[in-house]
Structures are given as C-alpha cells and as structure tokens.
Amino acid sequence: MATIVKCARTGCTERAALKRPKTGHPVCRNCFFSVFEEEIHHTIMQGKLFSHGERVALGASGGKDSTVLIHVLKTLNERYNYGIEFILLSIDEGIAGYRDDSLETVKRNETHYELPLHILSYKDVYGWTMDSIVDKIGKKSNCTFCGVFRRQALDKGALMLHADKIATGHNADDIAETILMNIMRGDTSRLQRCTAIVTNSEGNLPRVKPLKYSYEKEIVLYAYYKKLDYFSTECKYAPQSYRGRVRSYLKDLERLEPVSIMNIIYSGECLIVDSRVKKSIQSTCTRCGYVSSQAVCHACTLLEGLNKDLPLLVLGKHNRRANKELLASTAYVKTDSEITDFESKCNCSNNQIIDF
C-alpha cells in the first residue's frame, strides 16, 4: 500500500500534490500557490520595487515567466493594495513561427486580465526583423543582436507609454546563468551589477525583477496547476546561443544540488570587485540618447554594421578600432522609425526565503 504524504506546511493536513524544487518540501496545491506568491511579495517588499501610484510596464512575451509575472503581480496588487497601474508591453522581434504565435497568447491575456497592451516591433524601431538579421549574419551571433535590440526597444516602448518602471520576468535560473556567463567571460563590469534586483536606476528608466528568487521549475508548476495560458515553444535560434550551453550546465548542477542556483545568486550578491579594476562610466549615446559606456551605444553600432552590410565587423572586442572607423565613416541621419520621445528621458538584497 502506497504511503500518503501530507503537506509539510504547518497547520495543513491536506495530501501533498508536489515536491517543491526549491526546498524539497512536499506541499499541497493551495499551500504551494500561497507560499510561491508570498515569496514574491516578500521580494517586492524587501527590494522596495514599487511605489503607490506608479505606472509599470510589464514585459509580456507570452511565455511562462511573463505570464506568471502578470498573474502574480495582478493578484498581489489587489490583495495588498500596491496601488499600481499595470500595462502590457510586448516586443515583436520578427521571428516567424515563434514570436507571431506567442503574441496571440499575449493578446488573449490582455483580454483575460483586462490590461492594456502595446506591441512594438524591431521593424518599426530598427528597420530590421530578427529573421532578416539572421539571414544576413547566420545563427552564430544572432542572440547578441537580439539581446541588445530588445533591451533598448523595451525602454523605448515603456517611455512611449509614460511608464515609471519596467517589470521583467527574469527568474532565479536566469540570474544564475548570467552570473556564470560573466565569470566565464571575465566581464567584471557586468558581474558587479547583474545580480541587482533593480537596474538602470541611475537617472534611467528602472527595471525590476520580482521573480529574481523564483525557480524556473516552480514557475512552470505554478503556471501548470493554475492552468495559465502561456506559449511554451523555445525560440528557434536559442539552441545556438552561448546562454543555452550555460543553461545546460546549470541544469546539471541543479540535478545534483537544487540549492546551487540560490548559492550562485547569493555568491554573486556578496562579490566585491577589487577597487583597482576599471569600471565603465555610464553616459549617453551621442546618436540616440540611450545609456552607454561608449560614445556610441552598442545598438547603434550593430545597426550601423547591418545597414552598411558589414554586420560581423562590429562584433567582438578585437574589432573596436574597426567599429570606430565604421561609425565615423558616415554622418548620422535620424530615421523616421526612431522614437524621439526616447531621447528626453531614456537611460536601461539579500532576500530571505519564506519557509514552512
């Protein structure tokens, strides 16, 4: 006869429905929902992520992370009276068979959660789609272009909507992967700031990460048991990415020791970079006004390479001199697709886990 496992949460006598990936505790569905939501609420309160009356743009991709973010934040906003106005902001990278399908999910969520939706495309902002970029450069470095363009497009879209902040669905796995990537690349500048729960706060539009301490597996379980409507297909270009290899490595670590994800994050938070290490100085791009440590931001550099039919020339630190020569070769002319409103404003804690 099979042994009935009871929920481990104090005071609950229900039968356990799952084992939490984060703690290993058996819990019933309702206790899992409660603790998952309360941990995110605790993260929000500890990090002081929101203020009453703010207008917050939620990065909505249609995937599990952004869908859970929308659902939980709307729930907590009503439960605890945060007093926040939420709007959905989606970026259409122009990836056929992936983003066009996921945007249909976002549109259904727009109706379900009764939140306004704004969609901004790469084609509108940059004059290129990701499919056309991949046709030009191949699959090896496409995530570099997409990541840089997406970050800037989110800021542009949020500023168009007069948002005070952007909330993204970055989870604990994402943060741990980024820490490992920056260590392996020797990128001390990004390593210092990649664990921050609020970024771009120095005069720029702040970004907050309410799911920073939420495991990806628990996000999937929450979405599954809540029967949320989300798009689960992976980007067709992702398997070729450097992050994809780091993700596989992190999954191997998690299988051996689930707490390794949190340990990597805590280690990154406690890391102090030697004062002798040169730090990048943030200023603004002379072309588009976006925050940059260089005179011309990465997005403008990449876009110039694409428009001059020399996209691979601008990739990599060893090509910095070539980048400068390329960018200096033609006077900059603002295109109609650029959003001038962006220029006026744009610039991109230790947490205790609630246990039973």
CORBEL-V676788 format. One record per backbone hydrogen bond with DSSP energy under -0.5 kcal/mol. CO is the residue of the C=O (numbers start at 1). NH is the residue of the N-H. E is the energy in kcal/mol with one decimal. If there is no record, write none. Layout:
BEGIN
co = <CO,CO>
nh = <NH,NH>
e = <E,E>
END
This chain:
BEGIN
co = <3,4,5,9,14,18,18,20,25,26,27,27,28,29,30,31,32,33,34,35,36,37,38,39,40,41,42,43,44,44,51,54,54,55,55,56,56,57,57,58,58,59,62,63,64,65,66,67,68,69,70,71,72,73,74,75,76,77,77,77,83,84,85,87,88,89,90,90,91,92,93,94,94,95,95,95,98,99,100,101,101,102,103,104,105,106,107,108,109,110,110,116,118,120,121,122,122,122,123,129,130,131,132,133,134,141,141,142,143,144,145,146,147,148,149,150,151,152,153,154,155,156,157,158,159,164,165,166,167,168,171,172,173,174,175,176,177,178,179,180,181,182,182,183,186,187,188,189,190,190,193,197,199,201,204,206,207,208,209,211,211,213,214,215,216,217,218,219,220,221,222,223,224,228,235,237,238,241,242,242,243,244,245,246,247,248,249,250,251,252,253,257,258,259,260,261,262,263,264,265,266,267,271,274,280,283,285,290,292,295,297,298,299,300,301,302,303,304,305,306,310,310,311,312,316,317,319,320,321,322,323,324,325,326,327,335,338,339,340,340,341,342,342,347,356>
nh = <5,6,16,12,7,20,27,24,20,8,17,18,32,33,34,35,36,37,38,39,40,41,42,43,44,45,46,47,48,49,54,56,85,164,165,58,87,59,167,60,89,61,231,67,68,69,70,71,72,73,74,75,76,77,78,79,80,81,82,83,53,86,56,58,118,60,92,120,93,122,130,96,131,98,99,100,102,103,104,104,105,106,107,108,109,110,111,112,113,114,115,88,90,92,125,126,127,128,127,133,134,135,136,137,138,144,145,146,147,148,149,150,151,152,153,154,155,156,157,158,159,160,161,163,162,206,57,208,59,211,175,176,177,178,179,180,181,182,183,184,185,186,187,186,188,191,192,193,193,194,196,209,207,203,206,166,199,168,212,172,214,215,172,219,220,221,222,223,224,225,226,228,227,230,238,240,241,245,245,246,247,248,249,250,251,252,253,254,255,256,257,260,261,263,264,265,266,267,268,269,270,271,273,277,282,292,289,285,283,286,301,302,303,304,305,306,307,308,310,309,313,314,314,315,319,320,323,324,325,326,327,328,329,329,330,338,340,342,343,344,344,345,346,205,10>
e = <-0.6,-0.5,-3.0,-2.1,-2.9,-0.5,-2.8,-2.7,-2.9,-3.0,-2.7,-2.0,-2.1,-2.7,-2.3,-2.8,-2.6,-2.3,-2.5,-2.3,-1.4,-2.4,-2.6,-2.2,-2.4,-2.5,-2.9,-2.3,-0.7,-1.9,-1.8,-0.6,-2.7,-3.5,-1.2,-0.6,-2.1,-0.6,-2.8,-0.6,-2.6,-0.6,-3.8,-2.1,-2.6,-2.4,-2.4,-2.4,-3.0,-2.5,-2.1,-2.1,-3.2,-2.5,-1.6,-2.3,-3.0,-0.6,-0.9,-0.5,-2.8,-0.6,-2.9,-3.3,-2.2,-2.6,-0.5,-2.6,-0.9,-2.5,-2.9,-0.6,-1.8,-1.8,-1.6,-0.9,-2.3,-2.2,-0.7,-0.7,-0.9,-1.8,-2.2,-1.6,-2.2,-2.2,-1.5,-2.6,-2.9,-0.6,-1.4,-3.3,-2.6,-2.4,-2.0,-3.6,-1.2,-0.8,-0.7,-2.0,-2.8,-2.0,-1.1,-2.7,-2.8,-0.9,-1.1,-2.5,-2.5,-1.9,-2.6,-2.7,-2.0,-1.7,-2.6,-2.4,-1.6,-2.5,-2.8,-2.6,-2.2,-2.0,-1.5,-2.7,-1.1,-0.6,-2.7,-2.7,-2.6,-0.5,-2.1,-2.6,-2.5,-2.2,-2.2,-2.2,-2.6,-2.4,-2.0,-2.6,-1.7,-0.7,-2.3,-0.6,-1.4,-2.0,-1.5,-0.6,-0.7,-1.8,-1.2,-1.5,-2.4,-2.0,-0.7,-2.2,-2.2,-2.3,-1.7,-0.6,-2.0,-0.5,-2.4,-1.9,-2.3,-2.1,-2.6,-2.4,-2.4,-2.9,-2.0,-2.4,-0.8,-0.9,-1.2,-1.1,-2.4,-0.9,-0.5,-1.7,-2.8,-1.7,-1.8,-2.4,-2.3,-1.7,-1.9,-2.5,-2.0,-1.4,-2.9,-2.4,-1.1,-2.4,-2.2,-1.8,-2.9,-2.3,-2.2,-2.2,-1.8,-0.8,-0.5,-1.9,-0.6,-2.4,-1.3,-3.5,-3.3,-3.1,-2.1,-2.7,-2.6,-2.3,-1.9,-2.0,-2.6,-1.8,-3.4,-1.4,-0.8,-0.6,-0.7,-1.1,-1.4,-1.6,-2.5,-2.3,-2.1,-2.6,-2.9,-1.9,-0.7,-0.7,-0.5,-1.4,-0.9,-1.7,-1.1,-0.6,-0.6,-1.1,-2.5,-1.6,-0.6>
END
